[in-house]
Amino acid sequence: MSLTALYRHVQERLEVAGVTAEVRFGRREPAKQINQGVGRANRVVFSPGDDGGGLGGYEAPVKPGRNPRPIWDWLLVARVYVWAYDGSAPNDEALQWDAVTELHDLVLEAIHSYTAGFYQPSSPRVLGTTERRFGEEIVFLLEHRQPVLATPRPRREAPIVAPGQTFLVTPNGEEQGC
């Protein structure tokens, strides 16, 4: 359930739905103009971190019995940029807003289908307030619960098996019952 897996899922879901938006990942992508989709603008970008570079915090895992075992849940924060443009009336702010809202809703639906219950969108805001702008772009923060997994390691020594009990020998020579 990594952020990159979520990004790829959203990319696939939008493609299956016939949405022509470019879906990109990376901290440099929001500044680019060459990653626009069909019809110009028409782009979604997943960028790790908040505006100050923070990546979120840690909490106890919500699914501790999994294998491999999660030792923490990283509440990873990412910015999601949604940029849309309605070329039928470039100066009509209502149509531009409708276009970005529709793309925004499709993105959240795709996120929800991947990680329902393990994400929280927050703090949406509009980008750009110039007189002559190109479409509409909004950005929201996405807090995504990503497990930090314990790496399975082989035991140092095989357990000593005795009738009725199993013992593990610790590095200092003590035996612990299982």
C-alpha atoms as an extended CHARMM CRD file, in Angstrom:
* protein
*
       178  EXT
         1         1  MET       CA              0.0000000000        0.0000000000        0.0000000000  PROA      1               0.0000000000
         2         2  SER       CA              2.7730000000        2.4280000000       -0.8800000000  PROA      2               0.0000000000
         3         3  LEU       CA              2.2220000000        5.9100000000       -2.2550000000  PROA      3               0.0000000000
         4         4  THR       CA              3.7000000000        4.8840000000       -5.6060000000  PROA      4               0.0000000000
         5         5  ALA       CA              1.3340000000        1.8950000000       -5.7910000000  PROA      5               0.0000000000
         6         6  LEU       CA             -1.5590000000        4.2590000000       -5.0560000000  PROA      6               0.0000000000
         7         7  TYR       CA             -0.3810000000        6.6360000000       -7.8040000000  PROA      7               0.0000000000
         8         8  ARG       CA             -0.1800000000        3.7490000000      -10.3050000000  PROA      8               0.0000000000
         9         9  HSD       CA             -3.6520000000        2.5750000000       -9.3100000000  PROA      9               0.0000000000
        10        10  VAL       CA             -5.1210000000        6.0540000000       -9.8780000000  PROA      10              0.0000000000
        11        11  GLN       CA             -3.3300000000        6.2090000000      -13.2320000000  PROA      11              0.0000000000
        12        12  GLU       CA             -4.8590000000        2.8720000000      -14.2890000000  PROA      12              0.0000000000
        13        13  ARG       CA             -8.3600000000        3.6810000000      -12.9760000000  PROA      13              0.0000000000
        14        14  LEU       CA             -8.5210000000        6.9980000000      -14.8170000000  PROA      14              0.0000000000
        15        15  GLU       CA             -7.2910000000        5.3470000000      -18.0220000000  PROA      15              0.0000000000
        16        16  VAL       CA             -9.9350000000        2.5940000000      -17.7540000000  PROA      16              0.0000000000
        17        17  ALA       CA            -12.5970000000        5.2740000000      -17.1770000000  PROA      17              0.0000000000
        18        18  GLY       CA            -11.5340000000        6.9820000000      -20.4200000000  PROA      18              0.0000000000
        19        19  VAL       CA            -10.0210000000       10.0100000000      -18.6900000000  PROA      19              0.0000000000
        20        20  THR       CA             -7.1820000000       11.4240000000      -20.7930000000  PROA      20              0.0000000000
        21        21  ALA       CA             -5.4270000000       13.2240000000      -17.9410000000  PROA      21              0.0000000000
        22        22  GLU       CA             -1.7160000000       12.6440000000      -17.4770000000  PROA      22              0.0000000000
        23        23  VAL       CA             -1.0530000000       11.1930000000      -14.0180000000  PROA      23              0.0000000000
        24        24  ARG       CA              2.4970000000       11.8100000000      -12.8080000000  PROA      24              0.0000000000
        25        25  PHE       CA              4.5810000000       11.2750000000       -9.6800000000  PROA      25              0.0000000000
        26        26  GLY       CA              7.3870000000       13.3750000000       -8.2700000000  PROA      26              0.0000000000
        27        27  ARG       CA              8.3740000000       16.6020000000       -6.5680000000  PROA      27              0.0000000000
        28        28  ARG       CA              9.4950000000       18.2470000000       -9.8400000000  PROA      28              0.0000000000
        29        29  GLU       CA              6.3240000000       17.4080000000      -11.7930000000  PROA      29              0.0000000000
        30        30  PRO       CA              4.0370000000       20.2640000000      -10.5770000000  PROA      30              0.0000000000
        31        31  ALA       CA              6.3360000000       22.9090000000      -12.0920000000  PROA      31              0.0000000000
        32        32  LYS       CA              6.5070000000       21.2480000000      -15.5050000000  PROA      32              0.0000000000
        33        33  GLN       CA              4.4090000000       22.3990000000      -18.4370000000  PROA      33              0.0000000000
        34        34  ILE       CA              5.3520000000       19.4930000000      -20.7360000000  PROA      34              0.0000000000
        35        35  ASN       CA              3.3280000000       16.9150000000      -18.7910000000  PROA      35              0.0000000000
        36        36  GLN       CA             -0.1280000000       18.1600000000      -19.7960000000  PROA      36              0.0000000000
        37        37  GLY       CA             -2.7420000000       15.7210000000      -21.0310000000  PROA      37              0.0000000000
        38        38  VAL       CA             -4.9050000000       15.7590000000      -24.1470000000  PROA      38              0.0000000000
        39        39  GLY       CA             -6.5700000000       19.1430000000      -24.6650000000  PROA      39              0.0000000000
        40        40  ARG       CA             -3.9170000000       20.8780000000      -22.5140000000  PROA      40              0.0000000000
        41        41  ALA       CA             -3.8070000000       21.1760000000      -18.7260000000  PROA      41              0.0000000000
        42        42  ASN       CA             -5.6120000000       17.9100000000      -17.8720000000  PROA      42              0.0000000000
        43        43  ARG       CA             -3.0790000000       16.6680000000      -15.3420000000  PROA      43              0.0000000000
        44        44  VAL       CA             -2.8570000000       15.0020000000      -11.8970000000  PROA      44              0.0000000000
        45        45  VAL       CA              0.4020000000       14.9870000000       -9.9360000000  PROA      45              0.0000000000
        46        46  PHE       CA              1.2430000000       13.0780000000       -6.7460000000  PROA      46              0.0000000000
        47        47  SER       CA              4.0970000000       14.8480000000       -4.9540000000  PROA      47              0.0000000000
        48        48  PRO       CA              5.4510000000       13.4330000000       -1.6590000000  PROA      48              0.0000000000
        49        49  GLY       CA              5.4640000000       15.8330000000        1.2900000000  PROA      49              0.0000000000
        50        50  ASP       CA              3.5790000000       18.9180000000        2.3580000000  PROA      50              0.0000000000
        51        51  ASP       CA              4.5080000000       22.4870000000        1.3830000000  PROA      51              0.0000000000
        52        52  GLY       CA              7.1720000000       22.6180000000        4.0920000000  PROA      52              0.0000000000
        53        53  GLY       CA              8.7520000000       19.2890000000        3.1580000000  PROA      53              0.0000000000
        54        54  GLY       CA              7.1390000000       17.3210000000        6.0180000000  PROA      54              0.0000000000
        55        55  LEU       CA              6.3290000000       13.7110000000        5.2330000000  PROA      55              0.0000000000
        56        56  GLY       CA              3.9270000000       12.9450000000        8.0880000000  PROA      56              0.0000000000
        57        57  GLY       CA              4.2670000000       10.9690000000       11.3060000000  PROA      57              0.0000000000
        58        58  TYR       CA              4.0340000000        7.4480000000       12.6660000000  PROA      58              0.0000000000
        59        59  GLU       CA              1.3110000000        5.5910000000       14.5520000000  PROA      59              0.0000000000
        60        60  ALA       CA              0.8710000000        2.0810000000       15.8630000000  PROA      60              0.0000000000
        61        61  PRO       CA             -0.1830000000       -0.2740000000       13.0640000000  PROA      61              0.0000000000
        62        62  VAL       CA             -3.9100000000       -0.8070000000       12.5840000000  PROA      62              0.0000000000
        63        63  LYS       CA             -3.3730000000       -4.3200000000       11.2100000000  PROA      63              0.0000000000
        64        64  PRO       CA             -0.6450000000       -5.8080000000       13.4230000000  PROA      64              0.0000000000
        65        65  GLY       CA             -1.2930000000       -9.4860000000       12.5820000000  PROA      65              0.0000000000
        66        66  ARG       CA             -0.2370000000       -9.3100000000        8.9430000000  PROA      66              0.0000000000
        67        67  ASN       CA              2.6920000000      -11.1090000000        7.3880000000  PROA      67              0.0000000000
        68        68  PRO       CA              5.1500000000       -9.4600000000        6.8800000000  PROA      68              0.0000000000
        69        69  ARG       CA              4.5830000000       -7.8040000000       10.2270000000  PROA      69              0.0000000000
        70        70  PRO       CA              4.0270000000       -4.0310000000       10.2640000000  PROA      70              0.0000000000
        71        71  ILE       CA              6.0160000000       -2.3220000000       13.0010000000  PROA      71              0.0000000000
        72        72  TRP       CA              4.5940000000        1.1670000000       12.3710000000  PROA      72              0.0000000000
        73        73  ASP       CA              2.0840000000        2.8560000000       10.1220000000  PROA      73              0.0000000000
        74        74  TRP       CA              3.5640000000        5.8450000000        8.3590000000  PROA      74              0.0000000000
        75        75  LEU       CA              0.9180000000        8.5420000000        7.9270000000  PROA      75              0.0000000000
        76        76  LEU       CA              2.5990000000        9.7110000000        4.7520000000  PROA      76              0.0000000000
        77        77  VAL       CA              1.5980000000       13.1470000000        3.5000000000  PROA      77              0.0000000000
        78        78  ALA       CA              1.5590000000       13.9920000000       -0.2030000000  PROA      78              0.0000000000
        79        79  ARG       CA              0.2590000000       16.8770000000       -2.2660000000  PROA      79              0.0000000000
        80        80  VAL       CA             -2.1310000000       15.9640000000       -5.0670000000  PROA      80              0.0000000000
        81        81  TYR       CA             -2.3720000000       18.5610000000       -7.8390000000  PROA      81              0.0000000000
        82        82  VAL       CA             -5.4180000000       18.4750000000      -10.1040000000  PROA      82              0.0000000000
        83        83  TRP       CA             -5.3200000000       20.7670000000      -13.1540000000  PROA      83              0.0000000000
        84        84  ALA       CA             -8.1290000000       20.9000000000      -15.7220000000  PROA      84              0.0000000000
        85        85  TYR       CA             -9.1070000000       23.1420000000      -18.6290000000  PROA      85              0.0000000000
        86        86  ASP       CA            -12.3000000000       23.5460000000      -20.6250000000  PROA      86              0.0000000000
        87        87  GLY       CA            -11.2610000000       24.8730000000      -24.0240000000  PROA      87              0.0000000000
        88        88  SER       CA            -14.8390000000       25.6430000000      -25.0930000000  PROA      88              0.0000000000
        89        89  ALA       CA            -14.8240000000       28.8740000000      -23.0520000000  PROA      89              0.0000000000
        90        90  PRO       CA            -11.3400000000       29.6530000000      -21.7170000000  PROA      90              0.0000000000
        91        91  ASN       CA            -12.4470000000       32.7860000000      -19.8200000000  PROA      91              0.0000000000
        92        92  ASP       CA            -15.5510000000       31.2740000000      -18.2250000000  PROA      92              0.0000000000
        93        93  GLU       CA            -14.5230000000       30.6240000000      -14.6270000000  PROA      93              0.0000000000
        94        94  ALA       CA            -17.6060000000       28.5110000000      -13.9490000000  PROA      94              0.0000000000
        95        95  LEU       CA            -16.7190000000       26.0580000000      -16.7460000000  PROA      95              0.0000000000
        96        96  GLN       CA            -13.1020000000       25.9140000000      -15.5930000000  PROA      96              0.0000000000
        97        97  TRP       CA            -14.2870000000       25.1820000000      -12.0520000000  PROA      97              0.0000000000
        98        98  ASP       CA            -16.6350000000       22.4530000000      -13.3250000000  PROA      98              0.0000000000
        99        99  ALA       CA            -13.7570000000       20.8390000000      -15.2420000000  PROA      99              0.0000000000
       100       100  VAL       CA            -11.3970000000       20.7700000000      -12.2560000000  PROA      100             0.0000000000
       101       101  THR       CA            -14.1370000000       19.5730000000       -9.9090000000  PROA      101             0.0000000000
       102       102  GLU       CA            -15.0010000000       16.6740000000      -12.2040000000  PROA      102             0.0000000000
       103       103  LEU       CA            -11.3630000000       15.5750000000      -12.4600000000  PROA      103             0.0000000000
       104       104  HSD       CA            -10.9080000000       16.0410000000       -8.6920000000  PROA      104             0.0000000000
       105       105  ASP       CA            -13.8970000000       13.8150000000       -7.9640000000  PROA      105             0.0000000000
       106       106  LEU       CA            -12.6220000000       11.0790000000      -10.2990000000  PROA      106             0.0000000000
       107       107  VAL       CA             -9.2090000000       11.1780000000       -8.6040000000  PROA      107             0.0000000000
       108       108  LEU       CA            -10.7150000000       10.8520000000       -5.1230000000  PROA      108             0.0000000000
       109       109  GLU       CA            -12.9410000000        8.0050000000       -6.3060000000  PROA      109             0.0000000000
       110       110  ALA       CA             -9.8790000000        6.1760000000       -7.6520000000  PROA      110             0.0000000000
       111       111  ILE       CA             -7.9470000000        6.7790000000       -4.4080000000  PROA      111             0.0000000000
       112       112  HSD       CA            -10.8950000000        5.4910000000       -2.3950000000  PROA      112             0.0000000000
       113       113  SER       CA            -11.1360000000        2.3070000000       -4.4610000000  PROA      113             0.0000000000
       114       114  TYR       CA             -7.5260000000        1.5020000000       -3.5850000000  PROA      114             0.0000000000
       115       115  THR       CA             -7.2320000000        2.4610000000        0.0490000000  PROA      115             0.0000000000
       116       116  ALA       CA            -10.7040000000        2.9800000000        1.5310000000  PROA      116             0.0000000000
       117       117  GLY       CA            -10.4510000000        3.7610000000        5.2180000000  PROA      117             0.0000000000
       118       118  PHE       CA             -6.6780000000        4.2780000000        5.1580000000  PROA      118             0.0000000000
       119       119  TYR       CA             -6.4270000000        7.7980000000        3.7540000000  PROA      119             0.0000000000
       120       120  GLN       CA             -7.6080000000       11.2920000000        4.6060000000  PROA      120             0.0000000000
       121       121  PRO       CA             -7.7910000000       14.1500000000        2.0990000000  PROA      121             0.0000000000
       122       122  SER       CA             -7.5220000000       17.6140000000        3.5800000000  PROA      122             0.0000000000
       123       123  SER       CA             -6.7940000000       21.2670000000        2.9810000000  PROA      123             0.0000000000
       124       124  PRO       CA             -7.8260000000       21.7280000000       -0.6650000000  PROA      124             0.0000000000
       125       125  ARG       CA             -6.8940000000       25.0900000000       -2.1080000000  PROA      125             0.0000000000
       126       126  VAL       CA             -6.9690000000       26.8730000000       -5.4370000000  PROA      126             0.0000000000
       127       127  LEU       CA             -3.6730000000       27.6510000000       -7.1460000000  PROA      127             0.0000000000
       128       128  GLY       CA             -3.2230000000       30.8460000000       -9.1220000000  PROA      128             0.0000000000
       129       129  THR       CA             -5.3340000000       33.9990000000       -9.0630000000  PROA      129             0.0000000000
       130       130  THR       CA             -4.0840000000       35.8340000000      -12.1520000000  PROA      130             0.0000000000
       131       131  GLU       CA             -6.3990000000       37.7270000000      -14.4770000000  PROA      131             0.0000000000
       132       132  ARG       CA             -5.4710000000       35.5850000000      -17.4790000000  PROA      132             0.0000000000
       133       133  ARG       CA             -5.0880000000       32.0340000000      -16.3150000000  PROA      133             0.0000000000
       134       134  PHE       CA             -5.1930000000       28.6960000000      -18.0530000000  PROA      134             0.0000000000
       135       135  GLY       CA             -7.9380000000       26.4980000000      -16.6750000000  PROA      135             0.0000000000
       136       136  GLU       CA             -8.1420000000       25.8380000000      -12.9470000000  PROA      136             0.0000000000
       137       137  GLU       CA             -5.7640000000       23.9840000000      -10.6440000000  PROA      137             0.0000000000
       138       138  ILE       CA             -6.3710000000       22.8490000000       -7.1110000000  PROA      138             0.0000000000
       139       139  VAL       CA             -4.1180000000       21.0060000000       -4.7000000000  PROA      139             0.0000000000
       140       140  PHE       CA             -5.0270000000       18.9990000000       -1.6460000000  PROA      140             0.0000000000
       141       141  LEU       CA             -3.0330000000       17.1680000000        0.9600000000  PROA      141             0.0000000000
       142       142  LEU       CA             -3.4520000000       13.4310000000        1.1370000000  PROA      142             0.0000000000
       143       143  GLU       CA             -2.5440000000       11.5680000000        4.2970000000  PROA      143             0.0000000000
       144       144  HSD       CA             -2.0310000000        7.9360000000        3.3340000000  PROA      144             0.0000000000
       145       145  ARG       CA             -1.4810000000        5.1540000000        5.8760000000  PROA      145             0.0000000000
       146       146  GLN       CA              1.4980000000        3.1730000000        4.6210000000  PROA      146             0.0000000000
       147       147  PRO       CA              2.7770000000        0.2550000000        6.7330000000  PROA      147             0.0000000000
       148       148  VAL       CA              6.4530000000        0.0930000000        7.6830000000  PROA      148             0.0000000000
       149       149  LEU       CA              7.1480000000       -3.6280000000        7.4880000000  PROA      149             0.0000000000
       150       150  ALA       CA              9.5770000000       -5.7230000000        9.5030000000  PROA      150             0.0000000000
       151       151  THR       CA             11.9920000000       -7.5260000000        7.2440000000  PROA      151             0.0000000000
       152       152  PRO       CA             11.6720000000      -11.2960000000        7.7360000000  PROA      152             0.0000000000
       153       153  ARG       CA             15.0140000000      -12.5900000000        9.0050000000  PROA      153             0.0000000000
       154       154  PRO       CA             16.1970000000      -16.1650000000        9.4130000000  PROA      154             0.0000000000
       155       155  ARG       CA             16.8720000000      -17.3290000000       12.9830000000  PROA      155             0.0000000000
       156       156  ARG       CA             20.4750000000      -17.3680000000       14.0830000000  PROA      156             0.0000000000
       157       157  GLU       CA             20.2030000000      -20.8620000000       15.4630000000  PROA      157             0.0000000000
       158       158  ALA       CA             17.6640000000      -23.6110000000       14.9850000000  PROA      158             0.0000000000
       159       159  PRO       CA             15.3810000000      -24.2420000000       17.9720000000  PROA      159             0.0000000000
       160       160  ILE       CA             16.2780000000      -27.1270000000       20.2680000000  PROA      160             0.0000000000
       161       161  VAL       CA             13.3940000000      -29.5680000000       20.3210000000  PROA      161             0.0000000000
       162       162  ALA       CA             12.7040000000      -31.6230000000       23.4460000000  PROA      162             0.0000000000
       163       163  PRO       CA              9.7160000000      -33.9070000000       24.1260000000  PROA      163             0.0000000000
       164       164  GLY       CA              6.7190000000      -31.6420000000       24.8330000000  PROA      164             0.0000000000
       165       165  GLN       CA              8.6040000000      -28.3310000000       24.7370000000  PROA      165             0.0000000000
       166       166  THR       CA             10.4780000000      -26.1400000000       22.2880000000  PROA      166             0.0000000000
       167       167  PHE       CA             13.3680000000      -24.0190000000       23.4750000000  PROA      167             0.0000000000
       168       168  LEU       CA             15.0850000000      -21.1060000000       21.7840000000  PROA      168             0.0000000000
       169       169  VAL       CA             18.6410000000      -20.4000000000       22.8110000000  PROA      169             0.0000000000
       170       170  THR       CA             19.4080000000      -16.6890000000       23.1380000000  PROA      170             0.0000000000
       171       171  PRO       CA             22.8450000000      -15.2740000000       22.2240000000  PROA      171             0.0000000000
       172       172  ASN       CA             23.8700000000      -15.2830000000       25.9250000000  PROA      172             0.0000000000
       173       173  GLY       CA             23.0470000000      -19.0060000000       26.2780000000  PROA      173             0.0000000000
       174       174  GLU       CA             19.7090000000      -18.7320000000       28.1100000000  PROA      174             0.0000000000
       175       175  GLU       CA             16.8140000000      -20.9300000000       27.1010000000  PROA      175             0.0000000000
       176       176  GLN       CA             13.3490000000      -19.4430000000       26.6050000000  PROA      176             0.0000000000
       177       177  GLY       CA             10.2600000000      -21.5820000000       26.3540000000  PROA      177             0.0000000000
       178       178  CYS       CA              7.7810000000      -21.0110000000       23.5440000000  PROA      178             0.0000000000
